[in-house]
Amino acid sequence: MAPLKILLVQIRSDQSLLPAERKEFVHFSGLVEEQITTLDVFRAPDFQPGIIDGYDALMMGGLSDDSSDEVELPDIFHPFIENLNGLMLRAIERKIPSLLSCGGFMLASMLLGADVVIDPEQYEVGIYEISLTEAALQDPLFKGFPSHFNAVSGHHKSTVDLPSDCIRLAYSKRCPVHGFRLKETPFYAFQFHPEITCANLQARLEAYKEKYFNTEEEYQAFIHLRHNTEVANSIINRFVQLVEKHVQPLS
């Protein structure tokens, strides 16, 4: 059997963040570098949605170029957002297994018609306890998982109401929708970051501390956090295992 081929979509105008994000996905997937191809949408916005047809699965990372002052995406996304939406729709139609994280989750929420808001009460940046719904515990992606685990999360925008064709999978105390799957498809999206560890987050936010922290004291308190995110990080390898075994949800 041929080795899996996965397309990793990266949505960051800051090129300095791309290698670290790719390394995280490769590491936790358990695959080798050659099995994961990167699509950098900021540098290559003119791709065709059919590009996904040559791959066994789709992964998508976060974004760090949205000021989050309003729900509508800023102009910087316009060169590629139509093509990216088309790519996601094609993956859905062809039931190509998909795992989207943070920014990918938000773009999928908007595409599918979920209600997205900017609510300071739901804002998160740090490590949070994620709870799985009963539906998640019955899903093949989470078979044998604990019902609660720690994960990295950083977002201003929040999804608050899913369409009827989406199954809510996860939530936190602050955020009611931390994950969903589109019914009858292996299309998964998570607000939290299954690819990032606590140490990864601290290194990444060093460059963005003015954006996420009001004072130096807040930032110093954050960098002294120590949390185990192994369960969340294992989601990526479980996803890959399901793709390898051709396991797809029945409902």
C-alpha positions in Angstrom: 0.0 0.0 0.0 1.3 3.4 -0.9 2.3 5.8 2.0 -0.3 8.3 3.0 -0.1 11.7 1.4 -1.5 14.7 3.4 -2.0 18.3 2.3 -1.2 20.8 5.1 -2.8 24.2 4.4 -0.9 27.0 6.1 -2.6 30.4 6.5 0.0 32.8 7.8 1.4 35.9 6.1 4.3 35.9 8.6 6.6 33.3 7.0 8.7 33.0 10.2 5.9 31.0 11.8 5.4 28.5 9.0 8.3 26.1 9.7 7.4 25.7 13.4 3.7 25.0 12.6 4.7 22.4 9.9 7.1 20.7 12.3 4.4 20.4 14.9 1.9 18.7 12.5 4.6 16.4 11.2 5.8 15.4 14.6 2.4 14.6 16.1 1.2 12.9 12.9 3.9 10.2 13.3 4.5 10.5 9.5 7.8 11.5 7.8 8.4 14.9 6.2 7.9 13.6 2.6 4.3 12.5 3.4 3.1 16.0 4.2 2.9 18.7 1.5 2.5 22.3 2.4 0.1 24.7 0.6 1.1 28.2 1.7 -2.0 30.2 0.6 -0.5 33.6 1.2 2.4 32.9 -1.2 0.4 30.8 -3.6 -3.2 32.1 -3.6 -4.2 30.9 -7.1 -4.5 27.2 -6.3 -7.4 25.2 -7.6 -9.8 23.4 -5.1 -9.1 20.2 -7.0 -5.6 20.1 -5.6 -6.9 18.1 -2.7 -7.9 15.2 -5.1 -4.3 13.9 -5.0 -4.2 13.5 -1.3 -5.5 11.1 1.3 -6.3 13.8 3.9 -6.4 17.5 4.6 -4.9 19.3 7.6 -5.2 23.0 8.2 -3.4 25.2 10.8 -4.1 28.5 12.5 -3.9 32.1 11.4 -2.2 35.1 13.0 -3.1 37.9 10.6 -6.6 38.7 11.6 -6.9 41.7 13.9 -10.3 40.3 15.2 -11.8 43.8 15.4 -14.8 42.5 13.4 -16.2 39.2 12.4 -15.7 39.8 8.7 -12.3 38.7 7.3 -9.9 41.5 6.5 -8.8 42.3 2.9 -5.5 40.4 3.3 -7.5 37.1 3.0 -9.4 38.1 -0.2 -6.8 36.8 -2.7 -7.3 33.2 -1.6 -10.4 32.8 0.6 -12.7 31.8 -2.3 -10.2 29.1 -3.4 -9.8 27.9 0.2 -13.5 27.7 0.7 -13.7 25.7 -2.6 -11.0 23.3 -1.4 -12.8 22.7 1.9 -16.1 22.1 0.1 -14.4 19.6 -2.3 -12.9 17.7 0.7 -16.4 17.6 2.2 -18.1 16.4 -1.0 -15.5 13.7 -1.6 -15.4 12.7 2.1 -11.6 13.3 2.2 -10.7 13.1 5.9 -10.0 16.6 7.2 -8.6 18.0 10.5 -8.7 21.7 10.9 -7.2 23.7 13.8 -8.0 27.1 15.3 -8.0 29.4 12.2 -9.0 26.6 10.0 -11.9 25.9 12.5 -13.0 29.5 12.2 -12.9 29.6 8.4 -14.9 26.3 8.3 -17.4 27.7 10.8 -18.0 30.7 8.6 -18.2 28.6 5.4 -20.8 26.2 6.9 -23.0 29.0 8.2 -22.3 28.9 11.9 -22.8 32.0 14.1 -19.4 33.6 14.8 -19.1 36.4 17.4 -16.5 38.6 19.1 -17.3 38.2 22.8 -14.6 39.1 25.4 -16.2 36.6 27.8 -15.2 33.8 25.4 -11.7 35.1 24.6 -9.0 32.6 25.3 -5.2 32.6 25.2 -3.3 29.9 27.1 -4.0 26.4 28.3 -7.7 25.4 29.0 -9.6 22.3 30.0 -11.5 20.9 27.1 -14.5 18.7 27.7 -15.8 16.2 25.1 -19.5 15.8 24.4 -21.3 12.5 24.5 -21.3 12.5 20.7 -17.5 12.9 20.7 -17.0 10.0 23.1 -18.9 7.8 20.5 -16.9 9.1 17.6 -14.0 6.9 16.3 -11.6 9.9 16.6 -12.0 9.9 20.4 -12.5 6.3 21.2 -10.8 5.6 24.6 -10.1 9.3 25.2 -10.8 10.8 28.7 -13.7 13.2 28.7 -11.6 16.1 29.8 -8.0 17.2 28.9 -5.8 20.2 28.6 -5.2 22.0 25.3 -3.7 25.2 23.9 -6.3 27.7 22.8 -5.9 31.3 21.5 -8.8 33.2 19.8 -10.8 36.4 19.9 -13.6 35.2 17.6 -15.9 32.4 18.8 -18.4 30.0 17.2 -21.5 30.1 19.3 -24.2 28.2 17.3 -23.6 25.4 14.8 -25.8 24.5 11.9 -28.0 21.3 12.3 -25.7 19.3 10.0 -22.7 19.7 12.4 -22.1 17.6 15.5 -20.6 19.5 18.5 -17.7 17.6 19.9 -15.9 19.7 22.4 -16.3 22.8 24.6 -14.6 24.7 27.5 -16.0 26.7 30.4 -15.5 29.9 28.4 -16.2 28.7 24.9 -19.3 26.6 24.0 -18.0 25.3 20.7 -14.5 24.0 20.7 -14.9 21.3 18.1 -17.3 19.8 15.6 -17.7 17.3 12.8 -19.9 17.6 9.8 -22.5 14.8 9.8 -21.7 11.8 7.6 -18.3 13.0 6.8 -14.8 12.8 8.4 -14.5 16.6 8.4 -13.3 17.6 11.8 -12.6 21.2 13.1 -11.2 22.3 16.5 -11.0 25.7 18.0 -8.1 24.5 20.2 -4.7 23.5 18.8 -4.1 19.8 18.9 -0.7 20.4 17.3 0.7 22.8 19.9 2.3 22.1 23.3 2.6 24.5 26.2 6.2 25.1 25.3 5.3 25.6 21.6 2.8 28.2 22.6 5.2 30.2 24.8 7.7 30.3 22.0 5.1 31.4 19.5 3.6 34.1 21.6 6.9 35.8 22.3 6.5 37.6 19.0 2.9 38.5 19.7 2.8 39.4 23.4 1.7 43.0 22.7 -1.3 41.6 20.8 -2.4 39.1 23.5 -1.3 40.5 26.8 -2.2 43.9 28.3 0.8 44.1 30.7 4.2 42.6 31.1 3.0 41.1 34.4 0.3 39.1 32.5 2.8 37.8 30.0 5.3 36.8 32.8 2.5 34.9 34.6 1.7 33.1 31.3 5.2 32.0 30.5 5.5 30.3 33.9 2.5 28.0 33.1 3.3 24.3 32.9 0.6 22.0 31.6 0.5 18.6 30.0 -1.2 18.6 26.6 -0.4 15.0 25.5 -4.0 13.9 25.1 -4.9 16.9 22.8 -1.6 16.3 20.9 -2.5 12.6 20.4 -5.6 13.6 18.3 -3.4 14.2 15.2 -1.9 10.7 15.3 -5.3 9.1 16.0 -6.7 11.0 12.9 -3.8 9.6 10.8 -4.5 6.1 12.1 -8.2 6.4 11.0 -7.1 7.6 7.6 -4.7 4.7 7.2 -7.4 2.2 8.2 -10.1 3.9 6.1 -12.3 4.4 9.2 -15.0 7.0 8.7 -17.9 8.0 11.0 -21.2 6.4 10.3 -23.4 9.4 11.2 
